């Protein structure tokens, strides 16, 4: 996987709140429900998986004391 912060569009020093805001914006944009009956549905689903993985990884990094 690529850098989770790059996927979310934030810097590695982003706060927890900045990461959450970036995730929410991307999740709203690429949520599969937005693309029902669209030829882009599969692409949006893949992008959403990437966004979810990036968010999960960024939360792990944020919670580590030696970030």
Long-range contacts (C-beta under 8 A, 24 or more apart in sequence): 1-50, 1-53, 1-54, 1-57, 4-53, 4-54, 4-55, 4-57, 4-58, 4-61, 5-54, 5-58, 7-50, 7-51, 7-53, 7-54, 8-51, 8-54, 8-55, 8-58, 10-58, 12-61, 14-58, 16-59, 16-62, 19-55, 19-58, 19-59, 19-62, 23-51, 23-54, 23-55, 26-51, 27-51, 27-52
